[in-house]
């Protein structure tokens, strides 16, 4: 004889509910990622990064050369430093080439400002993508906001470029004989630790700036914990992806085919994957924040008749219909047969979703219609902000979820397809109303 423990059953039900929630979250994220065309935004962001990376790299190198040439203190320090390695390798020819380069002028500074301004295309694209996700209506063109974003943009690109230049210089120095001999004496553990620390710094910077963009970019209020969690998820996912790419992409083979641009090709691939993951996690953050309304949006779009559903549609309804109704924050009420749900002349404060049972609706023209399980009703008067002109009564015992009118408007704002369906129903209603008045 099987003994069913209530505690064990509660644990299973709780686990099942979380699995349903996770399935809803992933489905809504993928659905809205496609509907919002974020793959195109990822392409635009990748192009924007490359567009920003090249000119700011040149600008940074120009500033470094100009600073070295115009500062006698730094120049003397460099000369004294390289004298210590003169017997090993002579950097004097390289330094002479640097000194022969032209000095900074007013035109250089003007061009630098122009380059930085043009580099803002990347962040403008990122902000547009975040606005597309969150349907932001908040004004973000204030001078203070622009100044903050400008500083963040410049620091982000400058730090990334500085790290890349630093890693490149270290790799080049490592190729000199003296450093190769030094590597033979250094423990492998030390070298591995040095490499790991450098990688940790890079991903830490990516995490910090991702968290800042998740916090400031959407144009809506985002909790700090939420932005940090999804920034960590994005950074970890990108780390795993980059490891996977570097494992399967042999850079030496690319170098044989593409030469010096092989590193740029791999960089472009990594940048595209980063922005794809970045926007996917941003979309997931939005889906989690508005999971209830987005889930009801899926139910609002679903056909009520079973014969109109495909196998995939039936599976989606199984994932959404009962779990959403069971765990929603909206209130649910049971009506007995003959109970009034609302009457003509009442304020339209709620939109109703039939979890189970049937509802009879009588219009102002005394036309009767029967609404079945899975139907929404009462939304037209909410959208038009009018009092009820029809009456709804429980034909059978019903379980009905009531959604407040302002929550339903948010639902429509977050779901363009649901909004289009609602507008279609309003248009049909107003057309019928106009015909009856003729």
C-alpha positions, 0 to 999 in steps of 0.5 A, spaced: 500 500 500 502 506 497 503 512 503 502 519 500 505 524 504 502 531 504 509 534 505 512 530 499 506 532 495 507 539 496 514 539 494 512 535 488 507 540 486 512 546 488 517 543 483 512 542 478 510 549 478 517 552 478 518 547 472 512 550 468 514 557 470 521 556 467 518 553 461 513 559 460 519 564 461 524 560 456 518 560 451 516 568 452 523 570 452 524 566 445 518 568 442 519 576 444 526 575 442 524 573 435 518 578 435 522 584 437 527 582 432 533 582 437 537 578 432 538 584 428 539 589 434 545 584 435 548 585 428 547 592 429 550 592 436 556 588 433 557 593 427 557 599 432 562 596 436 567 594 431 565 601 428 567 604 435 573 599 436 577 601 430 577 609 430 578 609 438 584 604 438 587 609 433 585 615 437 588 612 443 595 610 440 595 617 437 594 620 444 600 615 447 605 617 442 603 624 442 604 624 450 610 620 449 613 625 444 611 632 448 613 629 455 620 630 457 619 626 463 616 620 461 621 620 455 627 620 460 624 615 464 623 610 458 630 611 455 633 610 462 628 604 463 630 601 456 638 602 457 637 596 462 635 591 457 640 594 451 645 588 452 639 583 451 635 587 446 635 594 443 629 598 443 632 604 440 630 603 433 623 603 435 623 609 439 626 613 434 620 611 429 615 613 435 619 620 436 619 621 428 611 621 428 608 628 428 606 631 434 599 632 437 595 638 434 588 642 435 586 638 429 588 631 433 583 633 438 578 635 434 578 629 430 578 625 437 572 628 439 569 627 433 571 619 433 568 619 440 562 622 438 561 617 432 563 611 437 556 613 441 553 609 435 554 603 439 550 605 445 545 608 441 543 602 438 544 598 445 539 603 448 534 602 442 534 595 443 533 596 450 527 600 449 524 595 444 524 590 449 521 594 455 517 598 450 520 604 454 516 611 454 520 614 459 524 620 457 531 619 457 534 625 453 536 630 459 543 633 459 544 629 465 542 622 462 546 624 456 552 626 460 552 619 464 551 615 458 557 619 455 562 617 460 560 610 461 561 609 453 567 612 453 570 609 459 567 602 457 571 602 450 577 605 452 578 600 458 577 594 453 581 597 448 587 598 453 586 591 455 586 589 448 593 593 447 596 591 454 595 583 452 597 584 445 604 588 448 605 582 453 604 577 447 609 581 443 614 582 449 613 574 451 616 573 444 623 576 445 628 571 447 629 574 454 622 573 456 622 566 453 628 564 457 624 567 463 618 563 462 623 557 463 624 559 470 617 561 472 613 555 474 607 554 470 602 555 475 604 562 476 603 563 468 597 560 469 595 564 475 597 570 471 593 569 465 587 567 469 587 573 473 587 577 466 581 574 464 578 575 470 579 582 470 576 583 463 570 579 465 569 583 471 569 589 467 564 586 462 559 584 468 560 591 471 558 595 465 552 590 463 549 591 470 550 598 469 546 598 462 541 593 465 540 598 470 540 604 466 538 602 459 531 600 459 528 606 461 523 603 467 525 602 474 529 596 475 531 593 481 539 593 483 538 585 485 535 584 478 540 587 474 546 584 477 543 577 477 541 577 469 548 581 468 552 575 472 547 570 467 549 574 461 557 574 463 557 567 465 554 565 459 558 569 454 564 566 458 562 559 457 560 561 449 567 564 448 571 558 451 566 553 446 568 557 440 576 558 442 576 550 443 573 549 436 576 554 432 583 553 431 586 560 430 592 557 427 588 555 421 585 561 420 591 565 420 594 560 414 587 562 410 586 569 412 593 572 415 593 578 420 585 579 420 584 572 423 584 575 430 579 580 427 574 575 425 574 571 431 573 577 435 567 579 430 564 572 432 565 573 439 562 580 439 556 578 435 555 572 440 556 577 446 551 582 444 546 576 442 547 573 449 546 580 452 540 582 449 537 575 450 538 576 457 535 583 457 529 580 454 529 574 459 529 580 465 523 583 461 519 576 461 521 575 468 518 582 470 512 581 466 511 574 466 504 574 469 501 579 463 505 576 458 503 569 460 495 572 459 497 575 453 499 568 450 492 565 453 489 571 450 491 570 443 490 562 443 484 560 439 478 557 444 476 552 439 480 545 440 480 544 432 483 550 431 489 548 435 496 545 432 499 540 436 504 545 438 499 550 440 496 544 444 502 543 448 503 551 449 496 551 452 498 545 456 504 549 459 500 556 460 493 555 461 492 551 468 499 553 471 498 560 469 491 560 472 493 557 478 499 561 480 497 568 477 497 574 482 490 576 479 484 574 483 480 568 481 472 567 483 467 561 483 460 563 480 454 558 481 450 557 475 445 564 474 450 568 478 451 575 475 458 577 473 457 584 471 451 588 469 449 593 464 451 600 467 456 598 471 463 601 471 468 597 466 474 595 471 476 588 470 477 584 464 475 576 465 478 570 463 474 563 464 478 558 467 472 553 467 465 553 465 461 557 461 458 564 461 452 567 457 453 574 455 447 578 453 448 584 449 444 591 449 440 589 443 438 582 447 443 578 442 445 572 446 452 568 446 455 563 450 463 564 452 467 557 453 473 555 457 479 559 455 475 565 453 476 573 455 471 578 455 469 585 458 475 588 455 472 592 449 469 597 455 475 597 459 479 599 453 474 604 451 473 607 458 466 606 458 460 603 462 458 596 461 452 595 455 452 588 456 450 583 462 454 577 463 451 571 467 454 564 469 451 559 465 454 553 469 459 553 475 465 557 473 471 559 475 473 566 473 480 570 473 479 578 474 484 582 471 484 589 473 483 594 467 490 598 467 493 591 468 490 589 462 492 595 458 499 593 460 498 586 457 497 590 451 503 594 451 507 589 452 504 584 447 503 587 440 500 581 437 495 581 443 494 589 442 492 588 435 487 583 436 484 587 442 484 593 436 480 588 431 475 587 437 474 594 438 473 596 431 468 590 430 464 592 436 464 600 434 462 598 426 456 594 429 454 599 434 454 604 428 450 599 424 445 599 429 444 606 430 443 607 422 
